[in-house]
Amino acid sequence: MDISILEDLGLTNAEIKVYLALLGLGTSTAGPVLEKTGLQNSVVHMTLHKLVERGFISFVKKGKVRHYQAADPSNILKFIEEKKSRFESILPQLLAKQQKQERQEVEIFESFRGFKNMMQEFVKDGERGDEYSFFSFHTKNPENFRSVWKFYDDFDCERKRRGFITRGIVPSELKEQFRDRDQKTLLYVDFPVPTNLSIFRNKIIMTPFEDKMVCFLVHSRQLAESFRQYFYSIWNQYKK
């Protein structure tokens, strides 16, 4: 029998031995427990006392002799529930004390399915009114990525439904690709700008699809804010 759960509940090795011995003995004085566990006399008596205090065993006195009995094992569940209840009562205070550390990491996704999963992860914590800024998706071989363009068209509808404020900077050569989008949300430029990059809350995504469909989700408040400032340095200067 795996008794590690009893250790997880805070019982010492001696307490576990004594409790299990009493389960097998039924009602017993300290003597048989001493023999069954092989523990020292002083340890057995101290352990019996602790188990009584914790409610794992009980006793009755017959004359001057104590006769011990293990509590029903199902009572341990009540013990666990009491611990859980006590912990839940202080949980709000513990959460209030917790120092929130911003996530700093990069996730890598491969394949079209991975790309779609990344996009959902990118906006999963979004709220109405959040800003979604992007430098347009662009590849040398657009015909190979029709599925991505179709996804972005559908994703634009998803952004609108969720109430995100979307703005994009697009190379003028891609104007035809964006003919069905809300033109007030787009800025077309004739000078070099980054492509395949979006900024949302404290995250950015990069989709440098060329030889292989690999994309990156970066969790970084600092990088997101830096790219956001760069985006608006262009948007505010050229968008009329």
Steps between C-alpha positions, in 0.01 A plus 500: 500500500630844403491709818673805355171692503501474882844659500363774274233564763774573751515173692843389618630152431433404863144636486428302184634178656295544817181591311532202266578270794184609680294449183611137507473451877162661552485613863836464669718619780844643430676164548383325184559818300856506634555141388338544157684819407842423648527859621647605832264518796536876541440557126183288501349684796590842359359402161177368648457832680556697177259284301232551764550877477468488122188285508651197328446276802287503816519320834296387797632442849441169671626556847832679452574341162427673171354291218557660162308465175573640154244739359308392191734560201217687324538768768831588338299648215338736749847590624604580142186707439563698818856575386371600157237728655756666725736553208225645281420751774848653473546451125383854407757646740776281355409603146503865605854460632623318190740701289383469145789434265450567134560213269816529290525222245479401136274225366565341161221360282530298179254415221173669411325339797774633729456845346125498576564381854750783546248759382242381750759503778603851393158653567350262757523757785375787284222732612275739310691819424846337492727617217616255235777649285667323210758533229349307212558136423720483189698227325688470172273218388144600608338228288643241738325663795142544384378315809676756721342794316158336531560447871593866547178609323297287743714613792425863415131420549586336833686813614200717413262265680712518815524878483875535446628826354696381197751703303744379237793635300518343154745529210318668210572202272260293715205738464303251292526240777328744740231635270219348712632631832390818675733751338479738797693241700786474249799710401669423168866600473752511215809469717649195671329390823511176695253234391353186655479653845206578731476658845227431755509581869841377630563260212627507145484240226733450205414290197808494273353237267736424211663160477298362786187592696653592836373783719581650838295632792706728725381586850680823589351826622819686408514371142128547448517862617807568286334370182178678589682833528670437165165411340340825620801708402410407141121494539474841665729662243345365180139408576276795403 
